[in-house]
Amino acid sequence: MEGNKEKVRINKYLSAAGVCSRREADRQIAAGNVRIGDAVAQIGDVVAPDVPVYFHGMLVEAEEERILLAVHKPKGIVCTAEKREKNNIVDFLNYPKRIYPIGRLDKQSEGLILMTNEGDFVNKIMRSGNRHEKEYLVTVNKTVTDSFLRALAAGVPILGTMTRKCKVERTGKRSFRMILTQGMNRQIRRMCEYFDYRVVSLKRVRIMNILLGDLPCGTYRKVTQEELKRLEQMIEHSSNDTVRFENSTMDRQLWEEE
């Protein structure tokens, strides 16, 4: 990557070039899809200045433009850059430059997902320890009671742990608003199931200061400079370490969000 002054770890190199997140880079390296010069890359390798890097056989070139998009993901689209998934969000969006999703929104849910070419955004926004808010509108299959809402807010035992306390507000007879600061696998669905409720519809309407608003389903917009400035202030002191956990199960639980 032109302009590098010193050696850099290969996963960070790919992330900075807008290829994928560091976590996804490690997966691709392990699969043998990355080369440094003529050698197949290994996890932990470093890249020296002026040494070419290839991803799936194509030369990696730096992306100078910072891209951050707000996307209204429809149901049925999978938040992955993995080409083997025919309904992956990258192909669905068909954006002219290489971008990838920040975190996930499960296949049967719709709503706001951010997409970027900058790895630091991914790590700072998605790292569970940074406790950034995400807001959801939820409809369930039966009447929402006060005791149910109080129990959700207090924390629910799922996936071998207790969910964090969260904000919950009734919005209708069978609907409520929920604000989470973590993103465990199918978290809201599992929390509701614990109390014998089934989620009928789930829409994410906010990530930190970025609102879904009236963005039509299946479309995207560029995050405004004002939004970006505020977002950068909010993540200024957040860790940008690659998101890793003690075991692969917990890793999946915290990354594969609602």
N, C-alpha and C positions, 0 to 999 in steps of 0.2 A: 504493500500500500504506500503510494508515494507520499513522502512527507514524514514518515516515521523516523524518529531520531534514535530509537533504541528498540531492543527486542521486546516483543509483547506476546503474551500467551495466545495460542491459536484461537481459543474460544472467544477471547476478548477482541481479537482481530476481526473475526467474522461478524461479531455483534456490532462493532464500530463501523464496519463496512455496510451495514444494513442488510446482511444476508439472513440472519436469524438471531434469536436470543442466545445467550451463552449456554443455557441449558440445552436448547435444541442443537447447538453446535456440538456439544459433547456427544449427543446421540448420533449425529451425522459422522463425527470423527470415529466413534466406536464401530459404525457400520462400514467404515472404509471409504466414505464418499468425499474425503478431503485430502488434497495433496499439498505439500510444501515443496516447491521445486519439483524434483522427480520422485520424491519419497512420499509414501502414504503416511499421512499425519497420525500421530498417537496422542491420546489425551494428555495434556500437560506440556506438549511441545511448545516451543516459542518460535516466533517468526522474526528473522533479522531484516533490517531495511533492504529494500530492493529485491528481495526474494519473492518470486511469484507464488501466489496461492490459488488453488483451483478447487472449486466446489461443484461436484457432479460433472467434472471435466471442463467447466467454464472458468475463465480467469476472473478472479474477484477484484473489482475495482471500487475505490472509495466513493461513497455517495456524499456529496457535499451538502445537499439540501436536507435540512431537518424536516421530516414528515411526521405529522401527528393528525390522524383522522378520527372523527367520531362516526361510528357506523351503527345503523339500526339493523341488527342481525335478525333475519326471519327464523321461524321454527324450521327445523330440518337441516340447517347449515351447521357444520362442525367447525369450531374455532381452532383450527390447526393449519399449518402450512404444509402438512404432509400430503404429497401428491397422490399417494395411494388411496387417500380418502376422496372419493369422487365428489362429495359435497363439501369440500374444504372451502373455508372462507376466502382464501387468497384467490382461488380460481373464480369463485362466485363474484367477488368484487371487481376482478380484472383491472386493478389499478396499474397504470403504465410504468410505475417504478416498484422495486422490490420492497415489500413491507411485510410485517407479520403481526399477529394479534398480541395484545397485552393481556395475558391471562386467558380465561375461558368463560363461556356461557354455555350451559349444556344444550344438547341438540334440540330438546323439546321446549326450551325457553327462548324468548325473544328479547330484544332490547339493545341497550348500549354496550358496545365493545369498542375499545380504542385500538388503533393499529398504527404502527410506527416503523421507522427504520433505525431507531436508536435504542441500543440495549440498556442504557442506564435508566430510561423511562420504565422499561419492563421490570427491572429489579427493584427500583425505588417504589413504584406503585404497587407491585404485586407482593412484595415481601411481607409475610403475615405480621412480623414483629413491628412493622411501621404503622399498623392499625389505621389505615386509610379507609374512609367510609365509602360504602356502596349501597345504593338505595333501590328497593324492589317494590313493585306492586303485585300482590298475590291474591288470587281467587281460589277458594277451596270448595269442596263438594257439599258442605253443610254449614249450618249457622255458626258463626264465630261467637264464642262466649268470652266473657271477661276473664274467666279462670284460664282459658286456653291462651289468651293473649299474655296474661301475667306469666304463665309458665314458659312460653316462648322467650319472653324478655329476660327471664331469670337464668336461662341456660338449660340445655337439653343434653342428656347423655347419648351421643352417637359416635360410631366409629372408634370406640374405645376411649373417648375423652368427653369432656364437658364443653359445650360451645360457650363462647364468651357471652356475657350479658349484652343485650342489644336493645335498640329502640323499636317498639311495635305500636302501631296506631290503627284503630278500626277505620275503614273507609266505606263500609257498606255491610249489609247483612251477612254476606259470605266473603268479604274481602278485607284486606288490611295492607298497610304499608310497613315495611321492615327495613331497618338500616343496620348493616353488618360491618364489622371491621376485620373479618376473616373470610376465607373462601374455601371451605372444605367441599369435598366431592358431593354434589347434589344436596348441599347443606339444608336449604329451606325445605325441600321435599322430604328429606329424612327427619327433620325436626317436626314437621306436620304429621308424618306417618307415626311417629312415636306416640302421638295423642289420638291416633285413629282418624286423622284427617287426610284427605287426598288433594293434592294441588291440581286444580283444573287449568289454570293459566298463571304464568309467571313472566313478568317483564322487568328488566333492569332499566331504571330511568335516570340514574345518576352514578357517576364515578367521581368522588371527591367534588371538585367544583364544575365538572363537565356534565351538562344536562342533555338528556335525549330530546326534550322539548317536543316540537311537532315534526321532527325529521321523519319523513315517510319510511315505512318498512322497506328494507332492501336497498336503501340509498346511504350516502355518506356525505359528510361535509368536512372541510378543514377546520381544525380548532383555531379559534381566533387568536390574535396576538395578545389581547387582553386576557383571555382564558389561559393561554400558555404562560403568561407572566405570573398570574396567580397560582397556577399549578406548580411552577418552578419554586415559588415561595413556599408552598405547602410541602414540597418534597426536599427542600434545601438541606434539612438535617436528617433525612432518611438514609438508611443504609442502602448502598447500591451493590452490596455483595451478591454474587450469584445465588439464587434461591436454592439452598440445599438443606436437607434434613437428615436425621440420623439413619433412616432407612427408607427404602423406595416406597413402601406403603404410605408413610406419612407424607413423602414428597408428592405422591399422586393426590392424596387427600387435600392438601393445602393449595395445590395448583389447579386442580380440575374443579373449577368453581361451579356455582349454580348456573 
